[in-house]
Amino acid sequence: MMVVQDERIISLASKDKRLDGRKPDEFRKLEVEKNPIENAEGSARVKLGKTDVLVGVKLGVGEPFPDKPNDGILIVTAELSPLASPKFELGPPRENAIELARVVDRGIRESKMIDTEKLCIKKKELVWTIFVDISIINHDGNLIDAAALGATTALVNAMMPEYDGEKVNIEKKTGKLPITCQPIAVTLRKIAGKLFVDPSAEEEAVKGARLTVTTNEKGNICALQKGETIPLTLDEVKQAFDISVKKGKELRKVL
């Protein structure tokens, strides 16, 4: 049974309006803090409205994967704490946490943001591993965009520690990661046949479709993630592409 607020959101959406007064292509207030975690190689805290996400980057040294013996490794994880939302539960990562980590990972990986071959220390034996850890402080909608922006910001500003052949010295830095581009994810929500960026928690609760589009500086689409069962038309997908490129350029200015 549809609640009164859902009905109001749908009614407003049909007129290109939103519950909080934003325009369809307008993000909530955005705040990005660079390197708030002193002991991380790189970090970022992103506040998108009341959504609050902290991302940390750590580097380690280990063996490469057998199928990519000369490439560094990227590992993205997400933690959804019950302190951030009553919807989250304690225990092993659930589907929503796994999806969040995978969407952020795909945007970084498919955009070729990091030149992983330059993370090779000794071919077929030793490479750098980059750990990107996403922690949700408060959930009020659109975790994907907040987490992806936090990950990109943390990686762009990360400094590599020194490796002397035996151990990693986090006290000494040797330079930045081999960054090639800056991918930005933009998530759109389809409500009442209209597309809205940066959906709030209230808008996410309304039955609809979700599409996340990750683009680079050139406006190239690097990754897509469709969510929920409501379909999108080809024209809606094209519209989502155009909006994502436009909003990606705006969001990239905070990096």
N, C-alpha and C positions, 0 to 999 in steps of 0.2 A: 504494500500500500504506500503510495507516494505521500510524503510528509508535506506540510504547508510550505516550508522553506524551499524544498525541491521544486514545487510548483511555481514559486515566485522566481527562482533562478531561471527556470525554463521560459517563463513568460517574459522576463527581461531579456533573455538571450535571443528570443525571436525578434526583438526590436534592436539588436546589437548593443544591448546594455548589460551591465553587471551589478551584482549586489553591492559591491564596494565602490561603485561609481567609476571604475576604470573603463577605458576604451577597449575594444576587442584585442588590439595589438599592443596594449600597454602593460608593462611589467610593474610589479609592486616596487616599493622603495628598495634599492639595492645598496648594500654595504659590503665591501670586501677588505678584509684585513690581511696583509701579507706577512708571512712568517711569525705568527703568534706563538708557535711552539719552539722554545729555545733549543731543545735537544734534537729536533728533527733536521734532516738535510734541507727540507723545504716544507712549508705548510701554508694553509690559508683558512680563514674563517669567512664564510659567506652567509649574510643575512638577507633573505628575500622575503620582505614583509616580516611575518613572525616565524617563518621557517629559518632555522639556524643550523648550519652544517660546518663541521670542522674536518679538515683533510690534512693528513700528515704523510710525508714522503721519507722513507728510510732506504739506505743502500747497503747491500751486502755483497760478498763475493762467494761464488760457488760454481758448480759444474753446469755447463749448458745442457739444454734438452738435446737428445740424440738426433732429432730431425732438423735442428738448427744449431749445429755445433759451433758456429762462429758468431752467434747473435746473443746479445744480452737478454735478460728475462724481465717481463713485466707481470706483476701480480697485484690485482686490485681486489680489496675486500671491503664489505660494508657491514656496520653494526647498527642495528635498529633497537635501541634501548627502550624498555617500558617507561623510562623517565621522560622520553621524548614524546610519547603518545600512548594512550591506553590501548590502542590497537596493536601495539607491539608486545611480544611475549618473550620471556626468558627462554634460553635454550639454544640449540644449534640454529644456524642461519636458515630462515624460512624462505619461501618462494619470492616474497617481495624484496628481501635483502639480497638474494642471489641475482634477481633481475636487475636491481639497481647497480650492483657491482659490474655485471656483464655489460650493461648499456654504457657505463662510463668507460670500461675497459675497451669496448669495441670502438668507441669514438676516438680514443687515443691510438689504438692499434691500427685501425683501418685508415686513419688520416696520415699514418707514418710520422706522427708527431716527433717520435724519438728515433734517431738513427741507431738502431740496435747493434749494427755491426761495429760501431765505434765504442761499444761497451764491452767488446771482446778484449780480454787481457792476454790470454794465451789460447790460440786456436785449438778447438776441440777439448780443451781442458779447463779453462778458467774464464768466467765472465762476471760482469756486474749484474746483480739482480735489483730491480727497483720495486719496492713495496709501497703501494698507495693504499692507505687506510682511511676509510670514510666513517666518521662517527656523527650520528644525528643527535643534536642537542635539543631541538624542538621541531616538531613536524606540523606544519600548517599548509601543506600542499606543495606540489612541484619539487619533490626531492631530487629528481633526476637532473634538472637544470642547475640547481644549487650545488649538487655534488660534482657534476661535470665541470662547472666553472671553478669550483674549489680545487679540483684535481689539476686542471690546466694551469691555474694560477700557481699552485704549489710546485708543479714541475718546472714551469718557466723560471721561477725564482730559486729553485733548489741549487745547492752547491755540492759538488762531489767531494767526498773525503779522500784523503791520501791513502794509497795502498802500497806498502813497501815490499811486497812479495810474500809476506808472512801474515800480516794483520792489517786491519783497517784502522786508521787513526782519524777519529771524527773531529779531533781538535784542529787538524790542518785541512784546508780546502785547496783543491787543485783547479777549480773552475766550474763552469756551469755544465749541465747536461747537454748532449748533442741534440738540441731542439731544432726541428725543421719547419714547424708550423704551429698554429694555435687553434685547435679545434674548439668549437663552441656548440653546445647542444641547446636546441630550442624545442620545447614541448608544447603542443597545441591540443586543446580539448574541443571536441565537437559536441555542442549542445544545441538542440532545436535547429539543427541543420546549419549552424554557424560555427566558425572556428575562433577560439580564444587562446591567447598565449598565457603562460604562467598561471595555470589553474590553481585556485585556492583549495583548501581542504573541503570547503562546502561545495565547490564546483566539481571536485573529484568524486564526491559522494553521489552526484547525479549520474544516472545511467547515460553513457556516451562513449565515444571513441577517443583514443589517445594516439598521437603520432609524435615521435621524437625524431628530429632531423638534426644531424651534426654536420656542420660545414667548416671549411677552412677560409683563410683570408681571400682566396681567389674566388670564393663563392661556389666552390665545388662541393657536392654532397659526398660525405665520407661514410656515413652510417645512417641506418634507419631502424626504428623500433616501433612496431604497431602494438597497441595494447587494447584489451577488451574486445568484445565480440561485435560491436556495432560497426558496420562497414563504412568505408570512405569512397566517394566517387573519384574518378580520375581528375576531374576539375578541382575537387577539394584537395587532393594530394598535390597538384601543381600549385595551388594557392598556398598550401603549407610550405612548399619549397621556397616560394618567393618571400614569404614572411620570415622564414628561418634565416635566409641569407641577409635580409635587411636587419633583423634584430641581432643576428650574430655580429655584424659590424659594430653595432652600438655596444654590445656587451664586451666585445674585445678591447674596448678602450680602457677598461678597468684593470687589465692585466699588468 
